[in-house]
Amino acid sequence: MTDEDFWELIGTLGGVIDEDGADLLGERLSSLGAEEVEAFCGHLAGKVRALTGLPLEGRPVPDVGDEGRPPIPLVGDAYENLLYAVVAAGRERYGAVLADPSAVEDEEWDAGQAELLVDVVATVLWDVVGLDWAGDFDPLLSGLPDGGRWYDTYRGSAWKSAPGAYMKAAHALDRVLNDSAEWRAWWRQAGLRRIEVGVTVNADRNRERVGRGREIAKARFERDRSYFADRDPAALTALAAEEAAHIMATIAEALGMTPPPPLPALPR
């Protein structure tokens, strides 16, 4: 993929990042082959990385979300959103900022939905290529040490906060599994660096899916609101253990692995 091809695809956004533009870009990217999608991601990461080398962080950059209020210095997520908004604006505006970083303060940007660009690119990269945007391309996240983990997890609830007893037991199990030589040996048969597991309690559905990528696997477990079911702390601790056993059995079946070892005992 040439630089011209990259900017032509970015042009489908119409200069800003919104849901319609992101959907259109996703459709275009999904129609490409794996090599072209990977190349597009390389171009995007390179463009953003070039911006990170400029003195942009902390500048008071005008944004449409300011609604007439004085601009504030951009840091954290707001700064990252600006980087993607500058790329999404197209070659001409991107080049102007690259040539003169102070030019970023001369006009108003629309960075509020910048995560839509990252989300659609990450989805297509995984679905078509089997690579992870955050781990393999994201200029702000890729290459960070993973602490030697083979089992990455996150848990949350779109309905209400997850109970503390459940979270405490689940995270304790995660740590024990990551540190277990027996479980590391079991995971090596997958031939992948790690697996990312997400458990989310939603209001109205139960769904599970496991996907193998080129270097990692991803598993998603969605549960309805009855999952916690007003359990007491002891029952929530037991739920975390049942959950871990089910997750591992599901992963083993999906990836064609041998059955997992027994769960290790938690330290007291």
C-alpha positions, -999 to 999 in steps of 0.1 A, spaced: 0 0 0 14 34 -10 11 66 9 -13 77 -17 -35 47 -11 -35 54 26 -46 90 23 -73 79 -2 -87 56 24 -85 83 51 -104 105 28 -135 83 33 -138 100 67 -145 133 51 -120 152 73 -136 143 107 -142 111 127 -178 102 132 -199 70 131 -208 72 94 -173 78 83 -158 51 106 -184 26 93 -175 35 57 -138 32 64 -144 -2 81 -162 -14 50 -135 -3 27 -108 -19 49 -127 -51 53 -128 -55 15 -90 -55 13 -66 -84 17 -47 -91 49 -14 -76 36 -31 -43 26 -49 -40 60 -17 -46 78 1 -20 57 -27 5 63 -23 0 100 15 5 96 9 38 78 -16 50 105 7 41 134 36 58 116 16 90 110 5 92 147 40 83 158 54 112 138 30 135 156 41 123 190 75 136 182 62 172 180 55 196 209 17 191 208 10 177 243 -1 204 266 -10 229 240 -44 247 243 -59 234 211 -95 246 201 -120 218 198 -157 219 187 -165 203 220 -153 235 238 -186 252 226 -170 287 227 -151 282 260 -114 289 260 -93 259 249 -75 240 276 -41 223 274 -45 188 260 -31 159 280 -39 122 284 -68 109 263 -76 144 249 -40 146 236 -42 111 220 -76 120 205 -61 151 189 -33 130 172 -59 108 155 -81 138 146 -51 154 128 -46 123 107 -83 120 100 -83 156 88 -64 145 57 -30 149 41 -31 187 37 -40 195 73 -17 167 86 12 181 66 6 216 79 8 205 115 39 184 108 56 214 92 46 238 120 32 223 152 19 257 164 -5 256 134 -26 231 155 -38 260 176 -49 281 146 -81 261 138 -108 241 156 -106 203 157 -132 177 162 -115 150 183 -144 139 205 -150 107 187 -114 99 177 -117 65 194 -140 55 166 -111 54 142 -90 33 166 -120 9 172 -128 3 135 -91 -2 126 -86 -26 155 -117 -46 146 -107 -50 110 -71 -58 118 -82 -86 142 -109 -100 119 -88 -99 87 -52 -102 98 -55 -117 133 -32 -91 148 -39 -69 179 -38 -31 173 -29 -22 209 -1 -48 212 13 -47 176 7 -12 162 -6 14 186 23 39 188 14 48 224 8 12 237 27 -14 215 60 -26 228 51 -19 265 63 -47 288 35 -72 297 50 -84 329 54 -119 315 16 -125 316 1 -152 293 -34 -146 307 -47 -110 305 -82 -103 319 -106 -76 324 -140 -77 341 -168 -52 343 -205 -46 343 -227 -26 319 -255 -30 344 -241 -22 378 -208 -24 396 -193 -59 399 -194 -71 436 -161 -66 454 -159 -102 467 -162 -115 432 -136 -91 418 -111 -99 446 -114 -136 441 -113 -134 403 -81 -112 403 -65 -135 428 -71 -165 406 -57 -145 376 -25 -139 394 -21 -175 405 -28 -188 370 -2 -164 355 24 -175 380 17 -213 378 44 -233 359 18 -260 353 -6 -236 337 21 -219 316 31 -253 303 -5 -260 294 -8 -227 276 24 -233 255 6 -259 234 -15 -231 219 16 -217 203 5 -182 211 20 -155 233 -11 -148 255 -48 -148 256 -70 -118 265 -102 -126 283 -130 -102 290 -160 -109 312 -189 -84 310 -222 -85 328 -249 -70 305 -286 -65 310 -300 -90 286 -278 -116 271 -254 -144 275 -228 -149 248 -193 -165 244 -167 -163 217 -131 -173 214 -109 -162 184 -73 -172 175 -51 -145 160 -17 -147 146 1 -142 179 -26 -140 206 -61 -152 212 -91 -133 225 -121 -146 244 -152 -127 254 -178 -138 279 -210 -118 282 -235 -126 310 -270 -113 318 -278 -95 350 -287 -127 369 -250 -136 369 -244 -120 403 -280 -128 416 -276 -112 450 -251 -138 461 -233 -135 494 -195 -131 496 -189 -168 499 -211 -175 469 -194 -148 449 -160 -163 457 -172 -197 445 -186 -180 413 -152 -167 405 -137 -202 407 -166 -216 386 -160 -189 361 -123 -195 357 -129 -233 352 -155 -226 326 -134 -200 308 -104 -224 306 -125 -253 294 -141 -232 267 -107 -219 256 -93 -254 255 -121 -266 233 -121 -236 210 -83 -238 204 -81 -275 202 -60 -279 234 -59 -306 259 -82 -302 290 -68 -276 314 -52 -287 347 -72 -284 380 -74 -248 393 -47 -241 418 -57 -233 453 -57 -196 463 -33 -184 489 -49 -178 523 
